[in-house]
Amino acid sequence: MAEMQVIEVEGVTVIAVTGEMTGSGIAPIERAFVMTVAAAERLVVDLSAVTMISTPGITLLVSADRQLRRRHGRFVLCGLAGRVEQVLLERCRLDAVFTIRPSRVEAIAAARL
């Protein structure tokens, strides 16, 4: 099951997700995640504490990226490691779609550009 925490840093909304971003895992956070994305202009999603991601989690991220692009906002991912990094980068090649930075600090800086 996933959980999320939202903070504001230097005008950037940061969503820190923990747990599994799978079909049943995202159910507890999906509504809050979508509402946070709808209100954000600059968004960082920190996946450093996510242990697994599957199609529903990827769909949530792609949807957030699209929404922000349509509004000329910024969407940046950070903290990819282990299985999450393998799925997003090696299997799905989403590094061609998303702006990705190694750390939260670097992601916030990229979102402010």
C-alpha distances in whole Angstrom, upper triangle without the diagonal:
4,7,10,14,17,20,24,26,29,29,26,22,20,16,14,10,8,6,5,7,8,9,7,4,7,8,7,9,11,14,14,14,17,19,19,20,23,24,24,27,26,22,21,17,16,14,15,12,10,10,10,11,13,15,13,12,15,17,15,17,20,20,20,22,25,25,26,28,30,30,31,29,27,23,23,20,20,18,18,18,18,16,15,19,20,18,19,22,24,23,22,25,23,25,28,26,24,26,24,25,24,23,22,26,27,25,26,29,29,27,31,33
4,7,10,13,17,20,22,26,25,22,18,16,12,10,7,5,4,5,6,8,10,9,5,5,8,7,7,9,12,12,11,14,16,16,17,20,21,21,23,22,19,17,13,13,11,13,10,8,9,10,10,12,14,12,10,13,15,13,14,17,18,17,19,22,22,22,25,27,27,28,25,23,20,19,17,17,16,16,16,17,15,14,17,19,17,17,21,23,22,21,23,21,23,26,23,21,22,21,22,21,20,19,23,24,21,22,26,25,24,27,29
4,7,10,14,17,19,23,23,20,16,14,10,8,6,5,6,9,9,12,13,12,9,8,10,7,6,10,12,10,10,14,15,14,15,18,19,19,22,21,17,16,13,12,11,13,10,9,12,13,13,16,17,15,12,16,17,14,15,19,19,17,20,22,22,22,25,27,26,27,24,23,20,19,17,17,16,17,18,19,18,16,19,21,20,20,23,25,25,24,25,23,24,27,25,22,23,21,21,21,20,18,21,23,20,21,24,24,23,25,28
4,7,10,13,16,19,19,16,12,10,6,5,4,6,9,11,11,14,16,15,11,10,12,9,7,10,11,9,8,12,13,11,13,16,16,15,18,17,14,12,10,10,10,12,10,10,13,14,14,17,18,16,13,16,17,13,14,17,17,15,17,20,19,19,22,24,23,24,21,19,17,16,14,14,14,16,18,19,19,16,19,22,20,19,22,25,25,24,25,22,23,25,23,20,20,19,19,19,17,15,18,20,17,17,21,21,19,22,25
4,7,10,13,16,16,14,10,8,6,5,7,9,12,14,14,18,19,18,15,13,15,12,10,12,13,10,10,13,13,11,13,16,15,14,17,16,13,12,10,10,11,13,11,13,16,18,18,20,22,19,16,18,19,16,16,19,19,16,19,22,20,19,23,25,23,24,20,19,17,16,15,15,15,17,19,21,21,19,21,24,23,22,24,27,27,26,27,24,24,27,24,21,21,19,19,19,17,14,16,19,16,16,19,20,18,20,23
4,7,10,13,13,10,7,6,5,6,9,12,15,17,16,20,21,21,18,15,17,14,11,13,13,10,9,12,11,8,11,13,12,11,14,13,10,10,9,10,13,14,14,15,19,20,19,22,23,20,17,19,20,16,15,19,18,15,17,20,18,17,20,22,20,21,17,16,15,15,14,14,15,18,21,23,23,20,22,25,24,22,25,28,28,26,27,24,24,26,23,20,19,19,18,19,16,13,15,17,15,13,17,18,15,17,21
4,7,10,10,8,6,5,7,8,12,14,18,20,19,23,25,24,21,19,21,18,15,17,17,13,12,15,14,10,13,15,13,11,14,12,10,10,11,11,14,15,16,17,21,23,22,25,26,23,20,22,22,19,18,21,20,17,18,21,20,18,21,23,21,21,17,16,15,15,15,15,16,19,22,25,25,22,23,27,26,24,26,30,30,28,28,25,25,27,24,21,20,19,18,19,16,12,13,16,14,12,15,17,14,15,19
4,7,6,6,5,6,9,11,15,18,21,23,22,26,27,27,24,22,23,21,18,19,19,15,14,16,15,11,13,15,12,10,11,10,9,10,12,13,16,18,18,20,24,25,24,27,28,25,22,23,24,20,19,21,21,17,18,21,19,17,20,22,19,19,15,14,14,14,15,16,17,20,23,27,27,24,25,28,28,25,27,31,32,29,29,26,25,27,24,21,19,19,18,19,16,12,13,15,13,10,13,15,12,12,16
4,6,5,6,7,11,12,16,19,23,25,24,27,29,30,26,24,26,24,21,22,22,19,17,19,18,14,15,17,15,12,13,10,10,10,12,13,17,17,19,21,24,26,25,28,29,27,24,24,25,22,20,23,22,19,19,22,21,18,20,23,20,19,16,14,14,14,15,15,16,20,23,26,27,24,24,28,28,25,26,30,32,30,29,25,24,26,24,20,18,18,16,17,14,10,10,12,11,8,10,13,11,10,14
4,6,8,10,14,16,19,22,26,28,27,30,32,33,30,27,29,27,24,25,25,21,20,21,20,16,17,18,16,13,12,10,11,12,15,16,19,20,22,24,28,29,28,31,31,30,26,26,27,24,22,24,24,20,20,23,21,18,20,22,20,18,15,14,15,15,17,16,19,22,25,29,30,27,27,30,30,27,28,32,33,31,30,27,25,27,25,21,19,19,17,18,15,12,11,12,12,8,9,12,10,8,12
4,7,10,13,16,19,22,26,28,26,29,31,32,29,26,28,26,22,23,22,19,18,19,17,14,14,15,12,10,9,7,9,11,14,16,20,21,23,24,28,29,28,30,30,28,25,25,25,22,20,22,21,18,18,20,18,15,17,19,16,15,12,12,13,14,16,17,20,23,26,29,30,27,27,30,30,27,28,32,33,30,29,26,25,26,23,20,18,19,18,20,17,14,13,14,13,9,10,12,9,8,11
4,6,10,13,16,19,23,24,22,26,28,28,25,23,25,23,20,20,20,17,15,16,15,12,11,13,11,8,8,5,6,7,10,12,16,18,19,21,24,25,24,26,26,25,22,21,22,19,17,19,18,15,15,17,16,13,15,17,15,14,11,9,10,10,13,13,16,19,22,26,27,23,23,27,26,23,24,28,29,27,26,22,21,23,20,17,15,15,15,17,14,11,11,12,10,7,9,10,7,7,11
4,7,10,13,16,20,21,19,23,24,25,22,19,21,20,16,16,16,13,11,13,12,8,9,11,9,6,8,6,5,6,9,11,14,16,17,18,22,23,21,24,24,22,19,19,20,16,15,17,16,13,14,16,15,12,15,17,15,15,11,10,10,10,12,13,16,18,21,25,25,21,22,26,25,22,24,27,28,26,25,22,21,23,20,17,15,16,15,17,15,11,12,14,11,9,12,12,9,10,14
4,6,10,13,16,18,17,20,22,23,20,17,19,18,14,15,16,13,11,13,13,9,10,13,12,9,11,9,6,5,6,7,11,12,14,15,18,20,19,21,22,20,17,17,18,15,13,16,16,13,14,17,16,14,17,19,18,17,14,12,10,9,10,10,12,15,18,21,22,18,19,23,22,19,21,25,26,24,23,20,19,22,19,16,14,14,13,14,12,9,11,12,9,8,12,12,10,12,15
4,6,10,13,15,13,17,19,19,16,13,16,14,11,12,13,10,8,11,12,8,9,13,12,11,13,11,8,6,5,6,9,11,11,12,16,17,16,18,19,17,14,15,16,13,11,15,15,12,13,17,16,14,17,20,19,19,15,13,11,11,10,10,12,14,17,19,20,16,18,21,20,18,20,23,24,22,22,19,19,21,19,16,15,14,14,15,13,10,13,15,12,11,15,15,13,15,18
4,7,10,12,12,16,18,18,15,13,16,14,11,13,15,12,10,14,15,12,13,16,16,14,17,14,11,8,6,5,6,8,8,9,13,14,14,17,19,17,14,15,17,14,13,16,17,14,16,19,19,18,20,23,22,22,19,16,13,12,10,10,10,12,14,17,17,14,16,19,19,17,19,22,23,22,22,19,19,22,20,17,16,15,14,14,12,10,13,15,12,12,16,17,15,18,20
4,7,9,8,12,15,15,11,10,13,11,9,11,14,12,10,13,15,13,13,17,17,16,19,17,13,11,7,6,6,8,6,6,10,11,11,14,16,14,11,13,15,12,11,15,16,14,16,19,19,18,21,23,23,24,20,18,15,14,11,11,10,11,13,15,15,12,14,17,16,15,18,21,21,20,21,18,19,22,20,17,17,15,16,15,14,12,16,17,15,16,19,19,18,21,23
4,7,8,12,14,14,10,10,13,12,10,13,16,14,13,16,18,16,17,21,21,20,22,20,17,14,11,9,7,8,5,5,7,10,11,14,17,15,12,15,17,15,14,18,19,17,19,22,22,22,25,27,27,27,24,22,18,17,14,13,11,12,13,14,14,12,15,17,16,16,19,21,21,21,22,20,21,24,22,20,20,18,18,17,16,14,18,20,17,19,22,22,21,24,26
4,7,9,12,11,7,9,12,11,11,13,16,15,14,17,20,18,19,23,24,23,25,23,20,17,14,12,9,10,6,5,6,7,9,12,15,14,11,14,16,15,15,19,20,19,21,24,24,24,27,29,29,30,27,24,21,19,16,15,13,13,13,13,12,11,14,16,15,16,19,21,20,20,22,20,22,25,23,21,22,20,20,19,18,18,21,23,20,22,25,25,24,27,29
4,6,9,9,5,7,10,11,11,12,16,16,14,17,20,19,19,22,24,23,26,24,20,18,14,13,10,11,9,6,6,5,6,9,12,11,8,11,14,13,14,17,18,18,20,22,23,24,26,28,28,29,26,24,21,19,16,16,14,13,13,13,11,10,13,15,13,14,17,19,18,18,20,18,20,23,22,20,21,19,21,20,20,19,23,24,21,23,27,26,25,28,30
4,7,8,5,5,9,10,9,10,14,14,12,14,17,17,16,19,21,21,23,22,18,16,12,12,10,12,11,7,8,6,5,6,9,7,5,8,10,9,10,13,14,14,16,19,19,20,22,24,25,26,23,22,18,17,14,15,14,13,14,14,12,9,13,14,12,12,16,17,16,15,18,16,18,21,19,17,19,18,19,19,19,19,23,23,20,22,25,24,23,26,28
4,6,5,6,9,11,11,11,15,16,14,16,19,19,19,21,24,23,26,25,21,20,16,16,13,15,14,10,10,7,5,5,7,6,6,9,10,10,12,14,15,16,18,20,21,22,24,26,27,28,26,24,21,20,17,18,18,16,16,16,13,11,15,15,12,13,17,18,16,15,18,17,20,22,20,19,22,20,22,22,23,23,26,26,24,25,29,27,26,29,31
4,6,6,7,10,11,10,14,16,14,15,19,19,19,21,24,24,27,26,23,22,18,19,16,19,17,14,14,11,9,7,8,5,7,10,10,11,13,15,15,17,19,20,21,23,25,26,27,29,27,26,22,22,20,21,21,19,20,19,16,15,18,18,15,16,20,21,18,17,21,19,22,24,22,21,24,23,25,26,26,26,29,29,26,28,31,29,28,31,33
4,6,6,8,10,10,13,15,15,16,19,20,20,22,25,25,28,27,24,23,19,20,17,19,17,14,14,12,11,10,11,9,10,13,14,13,16,18,18,19,22,23,23,25,27,28,29,31,29,28,24,24,22,23,22,21,21,21,18,17,20,21,18,19,23,24,21,21,24,22,25,27,25,24,26,25,27,27,27,26,30,31,28,29,32,31,29,33,35
4,6,7,8,9,13,14,13,15,18,18,18,21,23,23,26,25,21,20,16,16,14,16,13,11,11,9,9,10,11,9,9,12,13,12,14,17,17,18,20,22,22,24,26,27,28,30,27,26,22,22,19,20,19,18,18,18,16,14,18,19,16,17,21,22,21,20,23,21,23,26,24,22,24,23,24,24,24,23,27,27,25,26,29,28,27,30,32
4,6,5,6,9,10,9,11,14,14,15,17,19,20,22,22,18,17,14,15,13,16,14,11,12,11,10,10,11,8,7,10,11,9,11,14,14,14,17,19,19,20,23,24,25,26,24,22,19,19,17,18,18,17,19,19,17,15,18,19,17,17,20,22,21,19,22,19,22,24,21,20,22,21,23,23,23,21,25,26,23,24,27,26,24,27,29
4,6,5,8,10,10,11,14,15,16,18,20,21,24,24,21,20,17,18,17,19,17,15,16,14,13,13,13,10,10,13,13,11,14,17,15,16,19,20,20,22,24,25,26,28,25,25,22,22,20,22,22,21,22,23,20,18,22,23,20,20,24,26,24,22,25,23,25,27,24,23,25,24,26,27,26,25,28,29,26,26,30,29,27,30,32
4,6,8,8,10,12,13,14,16,17,19,20,23,23,20,20,17,17,16,19,16,14,16,15,15,16,16,13,12,16,16,13,15,18,17,17,20,22,21,22,25,26,26,28,26,25,22,22,20,21,21,21,23,23,21,19,23,24,22,22,25,27,26,25,27,25,27,29,26,24,26,25,26,26,25,23,27,28,25,25,29,29,26,29,32
4,6,5,6,9,10,10,12,14,16,16,20,19,16,16,13,14,14,16,15,13,15,15,14,15,15,12,11,14,14,10,13,16,15,14,17,19,18,19,22,23,23,25,22,21,18,19,17,18,19,19,21,22,20,18,21,23,21,20,23,26,25,23,25,22,24,26,23,21,22,22,23,24,23,20,24,25,22,22,26,25,22,25,28
4,6,5,6,9,10,11,12,14,15,19,19,16,16,13,15,15,18,17,15,17,16,14,14,14,10,9,12,11,8,11,13,12,11,15,16,15,17,20,20,20,23,20,20,17,18,17,19,20,20,22,23,21,18,21,23,20,19,23,25,24,21,24,21,23,24,21,20,21,21,23,24,24,22,25,25,22,22,26,25,22,25,27
4,5,5,6,9,10,11,13,14,18,19,16,17,15,18,18,21,20,18,20,19,18,18,17,13,13,15,14,10,13,15,13,12,16,17,15,17,20,20,20,22,20,20,18,20,19,21,22,23,25,26,25,22,24,26,24,22,26,28,27,25,27,23,25,27,23,22,23,24,25,27,26,23,26,27,24,23,27,26,23,25,28
4,6,5,6,9,10,11,12,16,16,14,15,13,15,16,19,18,17,20,19,18,19,19,15,14,16,15,12,13,16,14,12,16,17,15,16,20,20,19,21,19,19,17,18,18,19,21,22,24,26,24,21,24,26,24,22,26,29,28,25,27,24,25,27,23,21,22,22,24,25,23,21,23,25,21,21,24,24,21,23,26
4,5,5,6,9,10,11,14,14,11,12,10,12,13,17,16,15,18,17,15,16,16,13,11,13,12,8,10,13,11,9,12,14,12,13,17,18,17,19,16,16,13,15,14,16,18,18,21,23,22,18,21,23,21,19,22,25,24,22,23,20,21,23,20,17,19,19,20,21,20,18,21,22,18,18,21,21,18,20,23
4,5,5,6,9,10,13,14,12,14,12,15,16,20,19,18,21,20,17,17,16,13,12,13,12,8,10,12,9,8,11,12,10,11,15,15,15,17,15,15,13,16,16,18,20,21,24,25,24,20,22,25,22,20,23,26,25,22,23,20,22,23,19,18,19,20,22,24,23,20,23,23,20,20,23,21,18,21,23
4,5,5,6,9,12,14,12,14,14,17,18,21,21,20,23,23,20,21,20,17,16,17,15,12,13,15,12,10,14,14,12,12,16,16,15,17,15,16,15,17,18,20,22,23,26,28,27,24,25,28,25,23,26,29,29,26,27,23,25,26,22,20,21,22,24,25,24,21,24,24,21,20,23,22,19,21,23
4,5,5,6,10,11,9,11,11,14,16,19,19,18,22,22,20,21,20,17,15,17,16,12,12,15,12,10,13,14,11,11,15,16,14,16,13,14,12,14,15,17,19,21,24,26,25,22,24,26,24,22,25,28,28,25,26,22,23,24,21,18,19,19,21,22,21,18,20,21,17,16,19,19,16,17,20
4,5,5,8,9,7,10,10,14,15,19,19,18,22,21,19,20,19,16,14,15,13,10,10,11,9,6,9,10,8,8,11,12,11,13,10,11,9,12,13,16,19,20,23,25,24,21,22,25,23,20,22,26,25,22,23,19,20,21,17,15,16,17,19,21,20,17,19,20,16,15,18,17,14,16,18
4,6,8,11,10,13,14,17,19,23,23,22,25,24,22,22,21,18,17,17,15,12,13,14,11,8,11,11,8,8,12,11,10,13,11,12,12,15,17,20,22,23,27,29,28,24,26,28,26,23,26,29,28,25,26,22,23,23,20,18,19,20,22,25,24,21,23,23,19,18,21,20,16,18,20
4,7,9,10,13,14,17,20,23,23,23,27,26,24,25,24,21,20,20,19,15,15,16,14,11,13,14,10,10,13,13,11,13,11,12,13,15,17,20,23,24,28,30,30,26,27,30,28,25,27,31,31,28,28,24,25,25,22,19,20,21,22,25,23,20,21,22,19,17,19,19,15,16,19
4,6,6,10,12,15,18,21,22,21,25,25,23,24,23,21,19,19,18,15,14,15,13,10,11,13,10,8,11,12,10,11,8,9,9,12,14,17,20,21,25,28,28,24,25,28,26,23,25,29,29,26,25,22,22,22,19,17,16,18,19,21,20,17,18,18,15,13,16,15,11,12,15
4,6,10,13,16,19,22,24,23,27,27,25,26,25,23,21,20,19,17,15,16,14,11,11,12,10,7,10,11,8,8,5,7,8,11,14,17,20,22,26,29,29,25,25,28,27,23,25,29,29,26,25,21,21,21,18,16,15,17,18,21,20,17,17,17,14,12,14,13,9,10,12
4,7,10,13,16,19,21,21,25,25,23,24,24,22,20,19,19,16,14,15,15,11,10,13,11,8,10,12,10,9,6,5,6,8,11,14,17,19,23,26,26,22,22,26,25,21,22,26,27,24,23,19,19,19,17,14,12,14,14,17,16,13,14,13,10,9,10,9,6,7,9
4,7,10,13,15,17,17,21,21,19,21,21,19,16,16,16,13,11,13,13,9,9,12,11,8,11,14,12,12,8,6,5,6,9,11,14,16,19,23,23,19,19,22,21,18,20,24,24,22,21,17,17,18,15,12,11,12,13,15,14,11,13,13,9,8,11,10,7,9,12
4,6,10,12,14,14,18,18,17,19,20,19,15,15,16,14,11,13,14,10,10,14,14,11,13,16,15,15,11,8,6,5,6,7,10,12,16,19,20,16,16,20,19,16,17,21,22,20,19,16,15,17,15,11,10,9,10,12,10,8,10,10,6,7,10,9,7,10,13
4,6,9,11,11,14,15,13,16,17,16,12,12,14,11,9,12,13,10,10,14,14,13,15,18,17,17,14,11,8,6,5,6,9,10,14,16,17,13,14,17,16,14,16,19,20,18,18,14,14,17,14,11,11,10,10,12,11,9,12,12,9,10,13,12,11,14,16
4,6,8,9,12,13,13,16,18,17,13,14,16,14,11,14,16,13,14,17,18,16,18,21,21,21,17,14,11,9,6,5,6,8,11,14,15,12,12,16,16,14,15,19,20,18,18,16,15,18,16,13,12,10,10,10,8,7,10,11,9,10,13,13,12,16,18
4,5,5,9,10,10,13,15,15,11,12,14,13,11,14,16,14,15,18,19,18,20,23,23,23,20,17,13,11,7,6,5,6,8,11,11,8,9,13,12,11,13,16,17,16,17,14,14,18,16,13,13,11,11,10,10,10,13,14,12,14,17,16,16,19,21
4,6,8,11,12,15,18,18,14,15,18,17,14,18,20,18,18,22,23,21,23,26,26,26,23,19,16,13,10,7,4,6,7,9,11,9,10,13,14,13,14,17,18,18,18,17,16,20,19,16,15,12,11,9,9,9,13,14,12,14,17,17,17,20,22
4,6,9,11,15,18,17,14,15,18,17,15,19,21,19,20,23,24,23,25,28,28,28,25,22,18,16,13,11,8,9,9,10,11,10,12,15,15,15,17,19,20,20,21,19,19,23,22,19,19,16,15,13,12,12,16,17,16,17,20,20,20,23,25
4,6,7,11,14,14,10,12,15,14,13,16,18,17,18,21,22,22,24,27,27,27,24,21,18,16,12,11,9,8,9,9,9,7,10,12,12,12,15,17,17,17,18,17,17,21,20,17,18,15,16,14,14,14,18,19,17,19,22,21,21,24,26
4,7,11,14,14,12,13,17,16,15,18,21,20,21,24,25,25,27,30,30,30,27,25,21,19,15,14,11,10,9,8,7,7,10,11,11,13,15,16,16,17,19,18,19,22,21,19,20,18,18,16,17,17,21,21,20,22,25,24,24,27,29
4,7,11,11,9,11,14,14,14,16,18,19,20,22,24,24,26,28,29,29,27,24,21,19,15,15,13,11,10,9,6,6,9,10,9,11,13,14,14,14,16,16,17,20,20,18,20,17,19,18,19,19,23,23,21,23,26,25,25,28,30
4,7,8,6,7,10,11,11,13,15,15,16,19,20,21,23,25,26,27,24,22,18,17,14,14,13,11,11,11,8,6,9,10,7,8,12,13,12,11,14,13,15,18,17,15,18,16,18,18,19,19,23,22,20,22,25,23,23,27,28
4,6,6,6,9,10,11,12,14,16,17,18,20,22,23,25,26,27,25,23,20,19,16,17,17,14,14,14,10,9,12,11,8,9,13,13,11,11,14,13,16,18,17,16,19,18,20,21,22,22,26,25,22,25,28,26,25,29,30
4,5,5,6,9,10,10,12,14,15,16,18,20,21,22,24,25,24,22,19,19,17,18,19,16,17,17,13,12,14,14,10,10,14,15,12,10,14,12,16,17,15,16,19,19,21,22,24,24,27,26,23,26,28,26,25,28,29
4,5,5,6,9,10,10,12,14,15,17,19,20,21,23,24,23,21,18,18,16,18,19,17,19,18,15,13,16,16,13,13,16,18,15,13,16,15,18,19,17,16,19,19,22,23,24,23,27,26,23,25,28,26,24,28,29
4,5,5,6,9,10,11,13,14,16,17,19,20,22,23,21,19,15,15,13,15,15,14,15,16,13,10,13,14,11,10,14,16,14,13,15,13,16,18,15,14,17,16,19,19,20,19,23,23,19,21,24,22,21,25,26
4,5,5,6,9,10,11,12,14,16,17,18,20,21,19,17,14,14,12,14,15,13,15,16,13,10,12,13,9,8,11,14,12,9,12,9,12,14,12,11,14,14,17,18,20,19,23,22,18,21,23,21,20,23,24
4,5,5,6,9,10,10,12,14,15,16,19,20,18,17,14,15,14,17,18,16,19,19,17,14,16,16,13,11,15,17,15,12,14,11,15,15,13,12,16,16,20,21,22,22,25,24,20,22,25,22,21,24,25
4,6,5,6,9,10,11,13,14,16,17,18,17,16,12,14,12,15,17,16,18,20,17,14,16,18,15,13,16,19,17,14,16,13,16,17,14,13,15,16,19,20,21,19,23,22,19,20,23,21,19,22,23
4,5,5,6,9,10,11,12,14,16,16,14,13,9,10,9,12,14,13,16,18,16,13,14,16,13,10,13,16,16,13,14,10,12,14,11,9,12,12,15,17,18,16,20,19,15,17,19,17,15,19,20
4,5,5,6,9,10,11,12,14,15,14,13,10,11,11,14,17,15,18,20,18,15,15,17,14,11,14,16,15,12,13,9,12,12,8,8,11,13,16,19,20,19,22,20,17,19,21,18,16,20,20
4,5,5,6,9,10,11,13,14,13,13,11,13,13,17,19,18,21,23,21,18,19,20,17,15,17,20,19,15,16,13,15,15,12,11,14,16,19,21,22,21,23,22,19,20,22,19,17,20,21
4,5,5,6,9,10,11,12,10,10,8,10,11,14,17,17,20,22,21,17,18,20,18,15,18,21,20,17,17,14,15,16,12,10,12,14,17,19,19,18,20,19,16,16,19,16,14,17,18
4,6,5,6,9,10,10,9,8,6,8,10,13,17,16,20,22,21,17,17,20,17,14,16,19,19,15,15,11,12,12,9,7,9,12,15,18,18,17,19,18,14,15,17,14,12,15,16
4,5,5,6,9,10,10,10,9,12,13,17,20,20,23,25,24,20,20,22,20,16,18,21,20,17,17,13,15,14,10,10,12,15,18,21,22,21,23,21,18,19,20,17,15,18,18
4,6,5,7,9,8,10,9,13,15,18,21,21,25,27,26,22,23,25,22,19,21,24,24,20,20,16,18,17,13,13,14,17,20,23,23,21,23,22,18,18,20,18,15,17,18
4,5,5,6,5,6,6,10,13,16,20,20,24,27,26,22,22,25,23,19,21,24,24,21,20,16,17,17,13,12,12,15,17,21,21,19,20,19,15,15,17,14,11,13,14
4,5,5,5,7,8,11,14,18,21,21,25,28,27,23,23,25,23,19,20,24,24,20,19,15,16,15,11,11,12,15,18,21,22,20,21,20,16,17,17,14,12,14,14
4,5,7,10,11,15,17,21,25,25,28,31,30,26,26,28,26,22,23,27,26,22,22,18,19,18,14,14,15,19,21,25,25,24,25,23,20,20,21,18,15,17,17
4,5,9,11,15,18,21,25,25,29,32,31,27,27,29,27,24,25,29,29,25,24,21,21,20,17,16,16,19,21,25,25,23,23,22,19,18,19,17,14,15,15
4,7,10,13,17,20,24,24,28,31,31,27,26,29,27,23,24,28,28,24,23,20,19,18,15,14,14,17,19,23,23,21,21,20,17,16,17,14,12,12,12
4,7,10,14,17,20,21,25,28,28,24,24,27,25,22,23,26,27,23,22,19,18,18,15,13,12,15,17,20,20,18,18,17,14,13,14,12,8,10,10
4,7,10,13,17,18,22,25,25,21,21,24,22,19,20,23,24,21,20,16,15,15,13,10,9,11,13,16,16,14,15,13,10,10,11,8,5,8,8
4,7,10,14,15,18,21,21,18,17,20,19,15,16,20,21,18,17,13,13,13,11,8,7,9,11,14,14,12,14,13,9,10,11,9,7,10,11
4,7,10,11,15,18,19,15,14,18,17,14,14,18,19,17,16,12,11,13,10,7,5,6,7,10,11,9,11,10,6,8,10,7,6,10,11
4,7,8,12,15,15,12,11,14,14,11,12,16,17,15,14,11,10,12,11,7,6,5,6,8,9,8,11,10,7,10,12,10,10,13,15
4,6,9,13,14,11,10,14,14,12,12,16,18,16,15,13,11,15,14,10,9,6,5,5,6,6,9,8,6,9,11,11,11,14,16
4,6,10,12,9,9,12,13,12,12,15,17,17,16,14,13,17,16,13,12,9,7,6,6,7,10,10,9,12,14,14,15,18,19
4,7,9,6,5,9,10,8,9,12,14,13,13,12,11,15,15,12,12,8,8,7,9,11,14,13,12,15,17,16,17,20,21
4,6,6,5,8,10,10,10,12,14,15,15,14,13,17,18,15,15,12,11,9,11,13,16,16,15,18,20,19,20,23,24
4,6,5,6,9,10,11,11,13,14,15,15,15,19,19,18,18,15,15,13,15,17,20,19,19,22,24,23,24,27,28
4,5,5,6,9,10,10,10,12,14,14,15,18,19,17,19,16,17,15,17,19,22,21,20,23,25,24,25,28,29
4,5,5,6,8,10,10,11,12,11,12,16,16,14,15,13,14,13,15,16,19,19,17,20,22,21,21,25,26
4,6,5,6,7,9,10,10,10,10,13,14,13,13,11,12,11,13,15,18,17,16,19,21,19,20,24,24
4,6,6,5,6,9,9,10,11,14,15,15,16,14,15,14,17,19,22,21,19,23,24,22,23,27,27
4,6,6,5,6,8,9,11,13,14,13,16,14,16,16,18,20,23,22,20,23,25,23,23,27,27
4,6,6,5,6,6,7,10,10,10,12,11,13,14,16,18,21,19,17,20,22,19,20,23,24
4,6,6,5,5,6,9,10,10,12,10,12,13,16,18,21,18,17,20,22,19,20,24,23
4,6,6,8,9,11,13,13,15,14,16,16,19,21,24,22,20,24,25,23,24,27,27
4,6,8,10,12,13,14,17,16,18,18,22,23,26,24,22,26,27,25,25,29,29
4,5,8,9,10,11,14,14,17,18,21,22,25,23,21,24,25,22,23,26,26
4,5,6,8,10,12,12,15,16,19,21,23,21,19,22,23,20,21,25,24
4,5,5,6,9,9,13,15,17,18,21,19,16,19,20,17,18,21,21
4,5,5,7,7,10,12,15,17,19,16,14,17,18,15,16,19,19
4,6,8,10,13,15,18,20,21,18,16,19,19,16,17,20,19
4,7,9,13,16,18,19,21,18,15,18,19,15,15,18,17
4,6,10,13,15,15,17,14,12,14,15,12,12,15,15
4,7,10,12,12,14,11,9,11,12,8,9,12,12
4,7,9,10,12,9,7,11,12,9,10,14,14
4,6,7,9,6,5,9,10,8,10,13,13
4,7,9,7,7,11,12,11,13,16,17
4,5,5,6,9,10,11,12,14,16
4,5,5,6,9,10,10,12,15
4,5,5,6,9,10,11,13
4,5,5,6,9,10,11
4,5,5,6,9,10
4,5,5,6,9
4,5,5,7
4,5,5
4,6
4
